[in-house]
Amino acid sequence: MITWKALLRCTAYRIQQFPAGSLPEVALAGRSNVGKSSLLNKLAGQKLARVSSEPGMTRSVNFFDVQAPHPFTLVDLPGFGYASRSKDERKGWASLVEGYIERRGTLALVVHLVDIRHGLLDKDRELQEWLKALDVPMQVVFTKADKIAKTKRKSVIMKYVETGLYSWNLPLACSVDEPATIEALKAQIDLYLTTALK
């Protein structure tokens, strides 16, 4: 079991508020309502993010320093796609995320969260193509895996893989209600920090 201890370092609503980076950064990205906040809390073993059924609750970029076998900074990005906010506000979030992804020298990996029931939608494809063009490493994680029978998950994921996706390693299926899948994601992140950043 990999234990993480996370501490909020900074909440940024503007690019100018991003903290100086020293540790490698692992960013969580995904569509609104993909379960990002719930997953963040499970990974950290504590309540770091507010969980809501209303899409688009995360409106800032949040930086958490994580004590782990390989220390790093976990970065919680605002969700993209549908959100019950104004068009101008969503545009502001997009600029904030673009500023982080394109300018952050300490960004090591983007964990792309995708709802396993829907697969990669148009906005997910756009994110994939953008990060690939920027040569930013990405790991795909299918959330809400408990909504699909365990015996069917592998075939569902392979179907998505066959349609084409960008992922550092094979995508994982993850559920906040299944501790083993949370541990598998922690191990995957640790493996990336151990091997890819040498």
DOMARDO-25322 format. One line per field, with one value per residue (C-alpha): x, y negated, z; residue number from 1; residue in one letter. Coordinates in steps of 0.02 Angstrom, whole numbers, padded with zeros to 5 digits. Layout:
REM DOMARDO-25322
u	c(X  ...) $
v	c(Y  ...) $
w	c(Z  ...) $
n	c(NUM  ...) $
res	c(a  ...) $
***
This chain:
REM DOMARDO-25322
u	c(00000  00067  00030  00012  00004  -00054  -00049  -00128  00009  -00085  -00254  -00236  -00374  -00251  -00092  00005  -00041  00042  00177  00359  00380  00520  00443  00376  00192  00053  -00106  -00282  -00385  -00555  -00729  -00844  -00931  -00805  -00776  -00612  -00641  -00698  -00545  -00428  -00497  -00478  -00300  -00251  -00349  -00426  -00551  -00455  -00585  -00770  -00877  -01038  -01163  -01161  -01033  -00897  -00871  -00681  -00644  -00462  -00298  -00255  -00079  -00054  00119  00118  00233  00253  00393  00434  00374  00278  00146  -00031  -00121  -00311  -00368  -00544  -00656  -00690  -00843  -01015  -01024  -01171  -01076  -01073  -00984  -00861  -00821  -00790  -00677  -00579  -00554  -00494  -00364  -00307  -00285  -00198  -00080  -00038  -00013  00085  00199  00229  00405  00380  00228  00277  00115  -00069  -00189  -00335  -00495  -00631  -00801  -00791  -00975  -00949  -00770  -00677  -00798  -00755  -00680  -00577  -00510  -00466  -00369  -00278  -00227  -00173  -00063  00009  00055  00139  00229  00154  00145  -00029  -00103  -00285  -00389  -00569  -00672  -00836  -00780  -00904  -01042  -00980  -00961  -00781  -00788  -00829  -00708  -00557  -00655  -00734  -00564  -00484  -00625  -00582  -00396  -00431  -00520  -00359  -00303  -00144  -00083  00087  00037  -00119  -00271  -00332  -00510  -00540  -00681  -00683  -00782  -00646  -00486  -00385  -00411  -00356  -00198  -00167  -00175  -00055  00064  00051  00094  00238  00301  00296  00391  00518  00552  00503  00586  00758) $
v	c(00000  -00170  -00308  -00487  -00637  -00792  -00974  -01118  -01238  -01358  -01397  -01500  -01591  -01680  -01625  -01754  -01661  -01497  -01455  -01426  -01242  -01129  -00955  -00861  -00897  -00772  -00859  -00787  -00838  -00785  -00835  -00915  -00785  -00646  -00618  -00713  -00786  -00619  -00534  -00668  -00643  -00454  -00465  -00581  -00484  -00647  -00778  -00902  -00948  -00987  -00852  -00906  -00833  -01003  -01006  -01138  -01162  -01173  -01348  -01365  -01272  -01192  -01135  -00999  -00946  -00757  -00662  -00493  -00370  -00495  -00667  -00769  -00904  -00850  -00983  -00988  -01073  -01141  -01022  -01057  -01036  -01070  -01171  -01270  -01434  -01581  -01570  -01705  -01610  -01449  -01544  -01609  -01433  -01378  -01517  -01466  -01283  -01330  -01444  -01303  -01166  -01272  -01365  -01248  -01180  -01064  -00977  -00793  -00702  -00736  -00605  -00613  -00558  -00486  -00415  -00229  -00229  -00359  -00341  -00485  -00621  -00765  -00874  -00727  -00701  -00885  -00874  -00719  -00800  -00961  -00873  -00758  -00909  -00989  -00825  -00821  -00643  -00581  -00433  -00389  -00332  -00275  -00331  -00265  -00088  -00018  -00061  00082  00264  00311  00452  00328  00187  00254  00277  00103  00023  00119  00060  -00119  -00085  -00015  -00176  -00268  -00360  -00437  -00359  -00332  -00157  -00052  -00144  -00099  -00072  -00160  -00179  -00278  -00133  -00005  -00035  00086  -00024  -00178  -00087  -00035  -00217  -00270  -00132  -00190  -00369  -00308  -00200  -00349  -00460  -00320  -00270  -00407  -00551  -00473) $
w	c(00000  -00051  00075  00019  00134  00042  00094  -00001  -00056  -00168  -00244  -00403  -00495  -00610  -00696  -00597  -00437  -00488  -00360  -00403  -00446  -00388  -00375  -00528  -00552  -00592  -00651  -00646  -00798  -00860  -00911  -00784  -00676  -00717  -00531  -00516  -00343  -00270  -00344  -00277  -00102  -00112  -00177  -00035  00097  00157  00101  -00005  -00135  -00121  -00202  -00288  -00411  -00496  -00639  -00640  -00453  -00468  -00532  -00484  -00508  -00341  -00297  -00166  -00109  -00085  00030  -00055  -00099  -00237  -00178  -00306  -00324  -00369  -00470  -00480  -00640  -00674  -00771  -00954  -01062  -00989  -00830  -00762  -00766  -00885  -01052  -00998  -00839  -00935  -01055  -00905  -00841  -01014  -01016  -00842  -00893  -01056  -00960  -00841  -00972  -01096  -00974  -00829  -00840  -00690  -00767  -00779  -00816  -00850  -00784  -00906  -00819  -00932  -00882  -00927  -00978  -01115  -01172  -01253  -01309  -01424  -01288  -01226  -01402  -01413  -01249  -01311  -01475  -01389  -01261  -01393  -01499  -01347  -01309  -01133  -01063  -01021  -00927  -00962  -00813  -00836  -00686  -00615  -00656  -00530  -00653  -00763  -00710  -00670  -00798  -00937  -00895  -00990  -01152  -01136  -01108  -01253  -01366  -01320  -01346  -01520  -01570  -01529  -01375  -01307  -01144  -01066  -01010  -01032  -00965  -00791  -00730  -00566  -00440  -00279  -00204  -00243  -00142  -00250  -00403  -00306  -00254  -00434  -00489  -00351  -00406  -00587  -00541  -00432  -00576  -00693  -00570  -00543  -00723  -00844  -00750  -00731) $
n	c(1  2  3  4  5  6  7  8  9  10  11  12  13  14  15  16  17  18  19  20  21  22  23  24  25  26  27  28  29  30  31  32  33  34  35  36  37  38  39  40  41  42  43  44  45  46  47  48  49  50  51  52  53  54  55  56  57  58  59  60  61  62  63  64  65  66  67  68  69  70  71  72  73  74  75  76  77  78  79  80  81  82  83  84  85  86  87  88  89  90  91  92  93  94  95  96  97  98  99  100  101  102  103  104  105  106  107  108  109  110  111  112  113  114  115  116  117  118  119  120  121  122  123  124  125  126  127  128  129  130  131  132  133  134  135  136  137  138  139  140  141  142  143  144  145  146  147  148  149  150  151  152  153  154  155  156  157  158  159  160  161  162  163  164  165  166  167  168  169  170  171  172  173  174  175  176  177  178  179  180  181  182  183  184  185  186  187  188  189  190  191  192  193  194  195  196  197  198) $
res	c(m  i  t  w  k  a  l  l  r  c  t  a  y  r  i  q  q  f  p  a  g  s  l  p  e  v  a  l  a  g  r  s  n  v  g  k  s  s  l  l  n  k  l  a  g  q  k  l  a  r  v  s  s  e  p  g  m  t  r  s  v  n  f  f  d  v  q  a  p  h  p  f  t  l  v  d  l  p  g  f  g  y  a  s  r  s  k  d  e  r  k  g  w  a  s  l  v  e  g  y  i  e  r  r  g  t  l  a  l  v  v  h  l  v  d  i  r  h  g  l  l  d  k  d  r  e  l  q  e  w  l  k  a  l  d  v  p  m  q  v  v  f  t  k  a  d  k  i  a  k  t  k  r  k  s  v  i  m  k  y  v  e  t  g  l  y  s  w  n  l  p  l  a  c  s  v  d  e  p  a  t  i  e  a  l  k  a  q  i  d  l  y  l  t  t  a  l  k) $
***
